[in-house]
Amino acid sequence: MVNRLFRGRSPSASDNLLDPGCGTGVFLAGVRRWCLKNGIALPKMVGVESEPGRARQAAAEVGGIGGVEIRESDFLTGSIERFDYIIGNPPYVSIYNLSEKEKREYRAAYETARGRFDLYLLFFERALKRLKPGGRMVFITPEKFLYVETAAPLRRLLSKVEIEEIELLDEQSFDGLVTYPMITTVVNRARAGATLVGMRDGTQRSCRLDNAASWMPIIGGVSDDRISRERLRDVCVRVSCGVATGADNVFVRRTDLLEPELLAFARPTIAGRELTKPGEMSRDAAYAMLIPYSAKGTLLAEGELGALGDYLSRMRGHLLERTCVQRKPWYAFHETPPLPEILRPKILCKDITGKPHFWIDREGSLVPRHSVYYIVPADAAIIDSLCSYLNTAEVARWLADHCQRAANGYLRLQSTVLKAMPIPDDLAGAQRHRPISLAQPQLPLIIDSQSPAPR
Ligand SMILES: C[S@@+](CC[C@H](N)C(=O)[O-])C[C@H]1O[C@@H](n2cnc3c(N)ncnc32)[C@H](O)[C@@H]1O
């Protein structure tokens, strides 16, 4: 990173350099070593660290040596001068670890504090704004900002300056942290040329990273322009994560062990781990979900629960441990299941997978659990062609370019990403030219039983 910072132009003693979030000062020590080794004068160096213990340690280890100044302050809120060079490893802190006050202040002050932002996006923005004209910065961060929707404002800011180089680093670069890191080198001047991209397989590409949409397709050499502008959401009534009961150990039971009196409340259910062999799904599922909701998706009154009420009462202690009972009846699911949409012919996929695959539930009888995503086409007639398309290498490539990564290179198939997937013209056209029926199809039977079904 220091080589990149000073490539083609060594610092002079009158230049200044910043490490925002300097921790114990390892980067500042690295810059110093580099300058000494190359016989170059040290620039004036400033490290900013908000955590007092680390700031003290940095001051003890590198402070004062060759004019290094350690400031114990908040880089995101304190005032600070502009710099010729900025180098850093900003904090990766998700919005979930920030207080309400911090979130409010950051949202008011930063373009990049949008949606479920992460602090490194804000560090990027602040550093870009504190870089002198012509100054250079080198940051190591997670690669997520290349493609997540939340980072669109950062991509917009970066597309106004010269991104000289990005390098995608090995997954294992940080011990124990599942981040796919990358190094970005930026010069604060108007964009002149393309960006050099170092890929994980060691190859290099030259790319124009020009707009706020995901940069992964550009880096991967694929353009969405080949396919229609229509998206999956345009031909579906629902693209969602499966049902969250908050207590699958109570509501999900082995079908073969289910008491006959509960069958009337049971529907076949499927979890991500059961989606294994390619092919069509059958309703002979190994597990059943006991559902205290009517087919219209409304919660049954306690008096209507019958045998299910007796069973759930015995499990009441478990059910009351769920946080959702603060705002819902004790036997409700964590999230209200949109049954009228779930119980339609649909396409299923796992939420986390090494290789995305899509299955058809033609009858619409399966209730997907939280580890399964379901895609309900508005017109069931396109389900085969849609599923075939979803299983193409083209879609696998698009998903690899747009999905967040879990551990071991696995992809997280989130509904925002699935909904934004471009679909071919012929599928969008088939949908456009067919009258769309949103009417509720005949609901498949609950697991066969003689007992009366709930309304
Ligand atoms: C990922 S660590 C990097 C530390 C060091 N640069 C390194 O590579 O070892 C990020 C550092 O930023 C600090 N930090 C977090 N929020 C900060 C803020 N608002 N202002 C200044 N420092 C902050 C953390 O305390 C932490 O030491």
The ligand as an SDF file (V2000), in Angstrom:
LIG
                    3D

 27 29  0  0  0  0  0  0  0  0999 V2000
   -9.6340   -1.5330   11.1490 C   0  0  0  0  0  0  0  0  0  0  0  0
   -8.8740   -0.6350   12.4510 S   0  0  0  0  0  0  0  0  0  0  0  0
   -7.3760   -0.2080   11.6860 C   0  0  0  0  0  0  0  0  0  0  0  0
   -6.2760    0.1740   12.5950 C   0  0  0  0  0  0  0  0  0  0  0  0
   -4.9440    0.3840   11.8900 C   0  0  0  0  0  0  0  0  0  0  0  0
   -5.0340    1.3390   10.8060 N   0  0  0  0  0  0  0  0  0  0  0  0
   -4.4280   -0.9440   11.3790 C   0  0  0  0  0  0  0  0  0  0  0  0
   -4.4770   -1.2170   10.1950 O   0  0  0  0  0  0  0  0  0  0  0  0
   -3.9560   -1.7230   12.2060 O   0  0  0  0  0  0  0  0  0  0  0  0
   -9.7990    0.8430   12.4680 C   0  0  0  0  0  0  0  0  0  0  0  0
   -9.4660    1.8110   13.5740 C   0  0  0  0  0  0  0  0  0  0  0  0
  -10.3140    2.9390   13.4470 O   0  0  0  0  0  0  0  0  0  0  0  0
  -10.6350    3.4140   14.7510 C   0  0  0  0  0  0  0  0  0  0  0  0
  -11.8490    4.2230   14.6410 N   0  0  0  0  0  0  0  0  0  0  0  0
  -13.1370    3.7980   14.5740 C   0  0  0  0  0  0  0  0  0  0  0  0
  -13.9650    4.8290   14.4500 N   0  0  0  0  0  0  0  0  0  0  0  0
  -13.2080    5.9460   14.4290 C   0  0  0  0  0  0  0  0  0  0  0  0
  -13.5040    7.3350   14.2920 C   0  0  0  0  0  0  0  0  0  0  0  0
  -14.7510    7.7580   14.1520 N   0  0  0  0  0  0  0  0  0  0  0  0
  -12.4640    8.2080   14.2970 N   0  0  0  0  0  0  0  0  0  0  0  0
  -11.1960    7.7640   14.4240 C   0  0  0  0  0  0  0  0  0  0  0  0
  -10.8610    6.4580   14.5690 N   0  0  0  0  0  0  0  0  0  0  0  0
  -11.8470    5.5670   14.5580 C   0  0  0  0  0  0  0  0  0  0  0  0
  -10.7820    2.1360   15.5470 C   0  0  0  0  0  0  0  0  0  0  0  0
  -10.6600    2.3820   16.9270 O   0  0  0  0  0  0  0  0  0  0  0  0
   -9.6630    1.2750   14.9790 C   0  0  0  0  0  0  0  0  0  0  0  0
   -8.4900    1.4280   15.7090 O   0  0  0  0  0  0  0  0  0  0  0  0
  1  2  1  0
  2  3  1  0
  2 10  1  0
  3  4  1  0
  4  5  1  0
  5  6  1  0
  5  7  1  0
  7  8  2  0
  7  9  1  0
 10 11  1  0
 11 12  1  0
 11 26  1  0
 12 13  1  0
 13 14  1  0
 13 24  1  0
 14 15  1  0
 14 23  1  0
 15 16  2  0
 16 17  1  0
 17 18  1  0
 17 23  2  0
 18 19  1  0
 18 20  2  0
 20 21  1  0
 21 22  2  0
 22 23  1  0
 24 25  1  0
 24 26  1  0
 26 27  1  0
M  CHG  2   2   1   9  -1
M  END
$$$$
